[in-house]
Amino acid sequence: MSAPAYTISTKAIGLVARIAEIVGELKGSGEYSRNLQLRKINRLRSIQSSLAIENNTLSLGQVTDIIEGKRVLGLPREIQEVKNAYRAYEHLPEYNPYKVKDFLKAHQFMTAELVKDSGHFRSQGVGVFEGAKLIHAGASYQFVPQLIADLFAWAEKTDIHPLIKSSVVHFEIEFIHPFIDGNGRIGRLWQTLILSKWNELFAWLPAETVAYENQQGYYDALAISQKTGNSESFIEFMLNTILLALEELPVHKITDIFTDINTDKLTKTELEFLEQIAGYLDKNGEVTNYRARLLTNKSGISVKKYLAKFVEIDVLKVEGKNKGRKYLINKKP
């Protein structure tokens, strides 16, 4: 059993240290573990973004409606992709990240009714194309079962940090390309799985959303690592993605972030909304209407109403107009 080719750069070490620091802060505060609504929204954001990377056009609102059993106008295949991905993520606690049978089971959940060989390794050659140009050819199909078995055996025994290990496994899944379809979705799911075994909060961290927002960077990091045969670039990209996702989560209590707030003036839904944007505001000091919509899964009209209420009670202040408008924490002198 040979180890995958990877290099742990100085940059990666720094990112691991910062991520571990934030994870400790989040665990200590308990804010995230108590906020079930935020966890639910983040799971839906993960699903929508992971599918969007693969060109699924359904919005976060449509994904939410599908999961809630509401009727949605959309392509049947895309709707089925949402149902499948939700099922695959819901079974996350049951998977063993180092068992091939669980890997195949997750793929079956992810691609049910969409792929002929759902839940089975491919039995033919496959490649990633950009137009007519071959960008990456997967491993020969005869070797796929052994390559995956060897990868998981290495991952189970290695003592490298889970943040590094999960990124290496994610990359190697994309490099091997074990399935006819669904490799990207299953690779992202498997990194989440490995990290969730290290710390439960990663089961709900929407790193996929950050990856989707920097989709070209995701593809570029994959391409560089595939070209060099070393996952260093991809490791750095994924660690930075995880860091950015963590920095959106609320570490401090609402009353610590908004020091003059009187929570009695807010309804339950208003307080929930504020909790959902608190982490982003705590880090950045400001938020736009668009970013608040991404963080909360609310309509533009609802977001505008909530933000206006927070301005009215002096929790936030507004600067700029139209598309340049942003909302800042109102730090009184």
C-alpha positions in Angstrom: 0.0 0.0 0.0 1.6 3.2 -1.1 0.7 6.7 0.3 -0.8 9.3 -2.0 1.5 12.0 -3.2 1.0 15.2 -1.2 3.1 18.0 0.3 2.2 19.8 3.5 3.3 23.4 2.8 4.0 26.2 5.4 0.8 27.8 4.2 -1.2 24.6 4.9 0.3 24.4 8.4 -0.8 27.9 9.1 -4.3 27.3 7.9 -4.6 24.1 10.0 -3.6 26.1 13.1 -6.1 28.9 12.4 -8.9 26.4 11.7 -8.2 24.5 14.9 -8.2 27.7 16.9 -11.7 28.7 15.5 -13.0 25.1 16.1 -11.9 25.5 19.7 -13.6 28.8 20.1 -16.8 27.5 18.6 -16.8 24.5 20.8 -16.2 26.7 23.9 -19.0 29.1 23.1 -21.6 26.4 22.3 -23.4 29.0 20.2 -23.3 26.9 17.0 -24.3 23.6 18.6 -27.4 25.1 20.1 -28.6 26.8 17.0 -30.5 24.0 15.2 -32.0 26.4 12.7 -28.6 27.5 11.6 -27.4 23.9 11.3 -30.5 23.1 9.1 -29.9 26.0 6.8 -26.2 25.2 6.5 -27.0 21.6 5.5 -29.3 22.9 2.7 -26.7 25.4 1.6 -24.1 22.5 1.4 -26.5 20.5 -0.8 -27.5 23.3 -3.1 -23.9 24.5 -3.6 -22.4 21.0 -4.1 -25.0 20.4 -6.8 -24.6 23.8 -8.3 -20.9 23.1 -8.8 -22.1 20.3 -11.1 -24.4 22.7 -13.0 -27.7 22.1 -11.1 -29.6 25.3 -11.5 -32.0 25.1 -8.6 -31.8 27.9 -6.1 -31.5 27.5 -2.3 -35.2 28.4 -1.9 -36.2 25.7 -4.4 -33.9 23.1 -2.7 -35.6 24.0 0.6 -39.0 23.6 -0.9 -38.1 20.2 -2.3 -36.9 18.9 1.0 -40.0 20.2 2.7 -42.2 18.3 0.2 -43.5 21.4 -1.7 -44.1 21.4 -5.4 -41.2 23.0 -7.4 -41.1 23.8 -11.1 -37.8 22.5 -12.4 -36.1 19.8 -14.4 -37.0 16.3 -13.0 -33.3 15.3 -13.0 -32.3 18.3 -10.9 -35.1 17.7 -8.5 -34.0 14.1 -8.1 -30.4 15.2 -7.5 -31.6 17.3 -4.6 -33.6 14.5 -3.0 -30.7 12.1 -3.5 -28.1 14.5 -2.0 -30.3 15.2 1.0 -30.6 11.5 1.6 -26.8 10.9 1.2 -26.0 13.7 3.7 -28.7 12.6 6.2 -27.0 9.2 6.4 -23.6 10.9 7.2 -23.4 9.6 10.9 -23.8 6.0 9.7 -20.9 5.9 7.2 -17.5 4.6 8.1 -15.1 6.8 6.0 -12.7 3.9 5.5 -15.2 1.2 4.4 -15.6 0.7 0.6 -19.1 -0.7 1.1 -20.2 2.6 2.8 -18.6 4.6 0.0 -20.6 2.7 -2.6 -23.8 3.0 -0.4 -23.4 6.8 -0.3 -22.9 6.9 -4.1 -26.1 4.8 -4.5 -28.0 7.3 -2.3 -26.4 10.3 -4.3 -27.2 8.9 -7.8 -30.3 6.8 -7.4 -32.6 6.8 -10.5 -30.0 9.0 -12.3 -27.1 6.7 -13.1 -27.3 3.2 -14.5 -24.4 1.9 -12.3 -25.5 3.7 -9.1 -23.6 2.3 -6.1 -21.1 0.5 -8.3 -17.6 1.3 -9.5 -17.4 2.1 -13.2 -16.7 -0.7 -15.7 -15.4 1.6 -18.5 -13.0 4.4 -19.2 -14.0 8.0 -18.2 -12.6 11.4 -18.7 -13.2 15.1 -17.8 -13.6 17.2 -20.9 -13.6 20.9 -21.6 -15.5 21.0 -24.9 -13.8 18.4 -27.1 -10.5 18.7 -25.1 -9.7 15.9 -22.6 -8.7 17.6 -19.3 -8.3 14.6 -17.1 -8.6 10.9 -17.7 -9.6 8.7 -14.7 -7.7 5.7 -13.7 -8.2 2.5 -15.8 -11.5 1.0 -14.5 -9.8 -2.4 -13.8 -7.7 -0.7 -11.1 -10.4 1.4 -9.5 -11.6 -1.0 -6.7 -8.0 -1.6 -5.5 -7.1 2.1 -5.7 -10.0 3.1 -3.5 -9.3 0.3 -1.1 -5.7 1.3 -0.9 -6.6 5.0 -0.4 -9.0 4.2 2.5 -6.5 1.8 4.1 -3.9 4.6 4.0 -6.4 7.2 5.4 -7.4 4.9 8.3 -3.8 4.3 9.4 -2.1 7.7 8.7 -1.5 10.0 11.6 -1.6 13.3 9.6 -4.2 15.8 10.7 -7.8 15.1 9.6 -7.9 18.5 7.8 -5.0 17.4 5.6 -6.1 13.8 5.3 -9.7 14.7 4.3 -8.3 17.1 1.6 -6.0 14.4 0.2 -8.8 11.8 0.1 -11.1 14.4 -1.6 -8.5 15.0 -4.3 -7.6 11.3 -4.8 -11.3 10.5 -5.3 -11.5 13.2 -8.1 -8.2 11.9 -9.5 -9.2 8.2 -9.6 -12.7 9.1 -10.8 -14.2 5.9 -9.5 -17.7 6.4 -10.9 -19.3 7.2 -14.2 -21.0 10.2 -12.6 -21.2 11.8 -9.2 -17.5 11.9 -8.4 -17.4 15.5 -7.4 -20.5 15.2 -5.2 -19.2 12.1 -3.5 -15.7 13.6 -3.1 -17.0 16.6 -1.3 -19.3 14.4 0.9 -16.4 12.2 1.8 -14.3 15.1 3.0 -17.2 16.3 5.1 -17.5 12.8 6.5 -13.9 12.5 7.5 -13.9 15.9 9.2 -17.2 15.2 11.0 -15.6 12.2 12.6 -12.9 14.6 13.9 -15.4 17.2 15.1 -19.2 17.0 14.8 -19.6 20.6 13.7 -18.1 19.8 10.2 -21.2 17.7 9.5 -23.1 21.0 9.3 -20.4 23.4 7.9 -21.3 24.7 4.4 -17.8 24.6 3.0 -19.4 23.6 -0.3 -21.0 27.1 -0.5 -17.6 28.8 -0.3 -16.2 26.4 -2.9 -19.1 27.2 -5.2 -18.6 30.9 -4.8 -15.0 30.4 -5.9 -15.8 27.6 -8.4 -13.0 28.5 -10.8 -10.5 28.4 -8.0 -11.8 24.9 -7.1 -11.3 23.7 -10.7 -7.9 25.4 -10.9 -6.6 23.8 -7.7 -7.8 20.4 -9.0 -6.1 21.0 -12.4 -2.8 22.0 -10.9 -2.7 19.1 -8.5 -3.7 16.7 -11.3 -1.0 18.0 -13.5 1.7 17.8 -10.8 0.4 14.5 -9.4 0.7 16.1 -5.9 -2.4 17.4 -4.0 -0.5 20.4 -2.4 -2.5 23.1 -4.3 -5.8 21.4 -3.7 -5.0 20.9 0.1 -4.3 24.7 0.4 -7.5 25.6 -1.5 -9.7 23.3 0.6 -8.2 24.5 3.9 -8.8 28.1 2.9 -12.3 27.2 1.9 -13.0 25.6 5.3 -11.5 28.6 7.1 -13.7 31.0 5.3 -16.8 28.9 6.0 -15.9 28.7 9.7 -15.4 32.4 9.9 -19.1 32.9 8.9 -20.3 31.0 12.0 -21.1 32.8 15.3 -18.4 32.3 17.9 -19.6 34.9 20.4 -23.0 35.4 21.9 -25.4 37.9 20.3 -25.1 40.2 23.2 -21.3 40.2 22.9 -21.4 41.1 19.2 -24.2 43.7 19.5 -23.3 45.2 22.9 -26.3 47.5 23.1 -29.0 45.1 21.9 -32.2 44.5 23.8 -33.3 41.1 22.6 -36.7 41.6 24.2 -37.4 44.1 21.3 -37.0 41.3 18.8 -39.5 38.6 17.8 -38.3 35.0 17.7 -37.9 35.0 13.9 -36.0 38.4 14.0 -33.6 37.0 16.6 -33.1 33.8 14.6 -32.3 35.9 11.5 -29.8 38.0 13.5 -28.1 34.9 14.8 -27.7 33.6 11.3 -25.8 36.7 10.1 -24.0 37.3 13.4 -20.9 35.3 12.6 -20.4 37.1 9.3 -20.9 40.5 10.9 -18.6 39.6 13.7 -15.8 38.9 11.3 -16.4 41.5 8.6 -18.2 44.3 10.5 -20.7 44.6 7.6 -23.1 42.6 5.5 -24.9 43.2 2.2 -28.5 42.3 1.4 -27.2 39.6 -1.0 -24.9 38.0 1.5 -27.7 38.0 4.2 -29.9 36.2 1.7 -27.2 33.5 1.2 -26.7 33.1 4.9 -30.4 32.9 5.9 -32.3 31.5 2.9 -34.7 34.4 3.1 -36.2 36.3 0.2 -34.9 39.7 -0.8 -38.1 41.3 0.6 -37.8 39.5 3.9 -34.1 40.4 4.3 -34.8 44.0 3.5 -37.5 44.1 6.2 -35.3 42.4 8.9 -32.3 44.6 8.2 -34.5 47.8 8.3 -35.8 46.7 11.7 -32.2 46.3 13.0 -31.4 49.8 11.7 -34.5 51.1 13.4 -33.5 49.8 16.8 -29.9 50.9 16.3 -28.4 47.4 16.2 -27.1 48.1 12.7 -26.4 51.2 10.7 -26.7 51.6 6.9 -24.2 53.0 4.4 -24.4 53.5 0.7 -27.3 53.2 -1.7 -28.9 50.6 -4.0 -26.3 47.9 -4.9 -23.7 49.6 -2.9 -25.7 49.5 0.3 -24.2 47.7 3.3 -25.2 47.2 6.9 -22.6 47.7 9.7 -22.6 46.9 13.4 -23.6 50.1 15.1 -20.8 50.6 17.6 -21.8 53.6 19.7 -19.0 55.8 21.1 
